């Protein structure tokens, strides 16, 4: 099936595909993931602390974002943000949308992880004189990060692949670049399989990073 | 010298009245044991004194000040907690911290004491409860009795005026119970002021300067140490003591 010409195409296109993967796809996913995790911690903490009004705002945010497609959110941002005077380049816009989107899901993951820390530890923290934020920082957050870590990494791996949706707002990422090469050569299938393998490669590396991360975060002396 | 006084403490959970006007006075150096059947409100009483539950009515006199329990400000609560210790039935050690850091955290984080000084203090109190050799371990690596001794060290580290013990041995088997009671006995002899909610009648008999018997949300009877057990006055107390004698 693979003739010499196809082979040559695959080899010559590989660095071009990889380049856009490393320069666009991965940075988009990783930056948005980090920002979304920060957002998720804030949104989860507001709910965990039962802050009135803010808590309702957070629930509303999660409800809207989880209830609408990512593709639609990208489009709304692309056409809507300039109307309110925000002119960002498509990459930055994609980072914003992915952050807001993933933040809503990760906030729920983080909230569940915070609630999984036995309430007695919060009480014990109060009893030794700590305030809520000190207890959050030293007791609740470290433990909930450990609990949420695999789920958060799931989200990152999903996001690496979902970045292809950014093509809809003119971001040329790895998949769009592949489509362009395929369009020029009229040889679609081998190139799509090639880009699939690159995605797989990225996610394999991330899975490895996850394993290392879980080791570093430790399990507080629990034997496994 | 009076250290702490509770006046007319009321607490409801939904429509269930758990505490129906409790009064309690604790002198400095007192070891007050609170006895009573399950559901009599002993634990709730302790939790209200330390604001883990919000009382519906009542006053707390602590040191030189009087606080109206339902309306005590956040700052007052915080300053009261900084002068008290609490030991829970389920230990409630911080799972992500080593034994040492379980003890230092209240010093470094809540009181901004330098890490070095906090560690010295922590090792001192851990030595006292016989847990200094376990300083680097995590709570999950310890037995229940060891965890409870660390929890006592954590309460001691902040040099509290009084320590509240909420059924500290109820989750432990007899052998582990003995090692925890031994530590508490020592504290009592050193003059630490303590309120102990307990089911350990013999411990209460031996160590208490004052025994309070509660039933159905009220103090039925209180007496001084051994006298309470030898000459109970109320029928409800006699009944309880008869049933718990085995």
Interface residues (C-beta under 8 A of the other chain):
Chain A: X117 X118 X120 X121 X123 X124 X125 X126 X127 X128 X129 X130 X131 X134 X138 X139 X142 X143 X146 X220 X221 X222
Chain B: X50 X51 X52 X78 X81 X82 X84 X85 X86 X88 X90 X92 X93 X94 X95 X96 X97 X105 X106 X109 X110 X111 X137 X138 X139 X140 X141 X151 X154 X155 X158
